[in-house]
Amino acid sequence: MRTTLLTVVFVMALVAAADTAFGQLVPGSIGNGGRMPDTMSPGALPPPPVAPPAPVMAPPPSQPNTYSVTRDRLENQGYRVQRLEERNDGSWRANVTRDPVPTRPQGVPKRVTIHPNGQVVEEY
């Protein structure tokens, strides 16, 4: 009986010594939480940082209503606008009337054309 008990104690001491000698577990095993040693590759890297979203630009400022601006310009020059139409080249053609006065010897213009550069051409 004494030899059996001595053998059991000897085997347990041998297991304890082996446990301290081979105490490290295999890398990636459950016992060490899946951690890898420093000398091994870390595996998949974290994803690269995401670029920030593009800034939202404000809408362009509204353009003035060129119809009303042109009409106001003609009325400020003393014309009564009967018809105003925009042409393909960006100019405006207006059928107008004006009170006759002695300082306008040519008479009363019937049509006025306003070009995009601001030039006003009167047709009699």
C-alpha positions as CSV (number, residue, x, y, z in Angstrom):
1,M,0.0,0.0,0.0
2,R,2.8,2.3,0.8
3,T,4.3,1.9,-2.7
4,T,1.0,2.7,-4.3
5,L,0.6,5.8,-2.3
6,L,4.2,6.8,-3.0
7,T,3.6,6.2,-6.7
8,V,0.5,8.5,-6.7
9,V,2.4,11.2,-4.9
10,F,5.3,10.9,-7.3
11,V,3.1,11.1,-10.4
12,M,1.3,14.2,-9.0
13,A,4.7,15.9,-8.3
14,L,5.7,15.0,-11.9
15,V,2.5,16.5,-13.3
16,A,3.0,19.7,-11.2
17,A,6.6,20.0,-12.4
18,A,5.5,19.4,-16.0
19,D,2.7,22.0,-15.7
20,T,5.2,24.7,-14.6
21,A,7.7,23.7,-17.3
22,F,5.2,23.7,-20.0
23,G,2.9,26.3,-18.6
24,Q,2.4,28.3,-21.8
25,L,-0.4,27.2,-23.9
26,V,-0.5,27.0,-27.7
27,P,-0.9,30.5,-29.2
28,G,-4.5,31.1,-30.2
29,S,-5.9,28.5,-27.8
30,I,-8.9,29.2,-25.6
31,G,-6.7,29.0,-22.4
32,N,-4.8,32.2,-23.3
33,G,-7.8,34.2,-24.6
34,G,-6.7,33.8,-28.3
35,R,-3.7,36.2,-27.8
36,M,-0.8,35.7,-30.1
37,P,2.9,36.1,-29.0
38,D,4.6,39.3,-30.0
39,T,6.8,37.5,-32.5
40,M,3.8,36.3,-34.6
41,S,1.6,38.2,-37.1
42,P,-1.3,40.0,-35.5
43,G,-3.7,38.7,-38.2
44,A,-6.2,41.0,-39.7
45,L,-5.5,44.7,-39.3
46,P,-8.3,47.1,-38.3
47,P,-9.9,48.9,-41.3
48,P,-8.4,52.1,-42.5
49,P,-10.1,55.3,-41.3
50,V,-13.1,56.4,-43.3
51,A,-12.8,59.8,-45.1
52,P,-15.1,62.5,-43.8
53,P,-18.2,63.2,-45.9
54,A,-18.0,65.9,-48.5
55,P,-19.2,69.3,-47.2
56,V,-22.6,70.4,-48.1
57,M,-22.4,73.4,-50.3
58,A,-24.9,76.2,-50.1
59,P,-27.1,76.7,-53.2
60,P,-26.0,79.5,-55.5
61,P,-27.6,82.9,-54.8
62,S,-30.8,83.6,-56.7
63,Q,-30.5,85.6,-59.9
64,P,-32.6,88.7,-60.2
65,N,-35.7,88.5,-62.4
66,T,-34.2,90.1,-65.5
67,Y,-37.7,90.7,-67.0
68,S,-38.7,93.0,-64.1
69,V,-35.3,94.6,-64.0
70,T,-35.4,95.4,-67.7
71,R,-39.0,96.6,-67.5
72,D,-38.1,98.9,-64.5
73,R,-35.1,100.3,-66.4
74,L,-37.3,101.2,-69.4
75,E,-40.0,102.7,-67.3
76,N,-37.4,104.8,-65.4
77,Q,-36.3,106.3,-68.7
78,G,-39.9,107.5,-69.4
79,Y,-41.1,104.6,-71.6
80,R,-44.4,102.8,-71.3
81,V,-43.8,99.2,-72.0
82,Q,-46.4,97.5,-74.0
83,R,-44.6,94.2,-74.8
84,L,-41.3,92.9,-73.6
85,E,-39.6,89.7,-74.9
86,E,-36.2,88.1,-74.4
87,R,-34.2,87.1,-77.5
88,N,-31.9,84.2,-77.9
89,D,-28.7,86.4,-77.8
90,G,-29.6,87.6,-74.2
91,S,-31.0,91.0,-75.3
92,W,-34.5,92.3,-74.6
93,R,-36.8,93.7,-77.3
94,A,-39.6,96.0,-76.1
95,N,-42.5,97.6,-77.9
96,V,-42.8,101.0,-76.1
97,T,-44.5,104.4,-76.3
98,R,-43.3,107.7,-74.9
99,D,-44.8,111.0,-74.6
100,P,-43.6,113.3,-77.4
101,V,-41.6,116.4,-76.2
102,P,-39.8,119.1,-78.2
103,T,-36.4,117.8,-76.9
104,R,-36.8,114.6,-79.0
105,P,-36.8,115.7,-82.6
106,Q,-36.7,112.2,-84.0
107,G,-40.1,111.4,-82.6
108,V,-41.4,108.6,-80.3
109,P,-39.5,105.3,-80.5
110,K,-41.7,102.2,-81.3
111,R,-39.1,99.6,-80.3
112,V,-36.3,99.5,-77.9
113,T,-33.6,96.8,-77.7
114,I,-31.5,96.4,-74.6
115,H,-28.3,94.4,-75.2
116,P,-26.6,92.3,-72.5
117,N,-23.8,94.8,-72.2
118,G,-26.3,97.6,-71.3
119,Q,-26.5,99.3,-74.7
120,V,-29.9,100.7,-75.5
121,V,-30.9,100.9,-79.2
122,E,-34.1,102.9,-80.1
123,E,-35.9,102.2,-83.4
124,Y,-38.3,104.8,-84.7
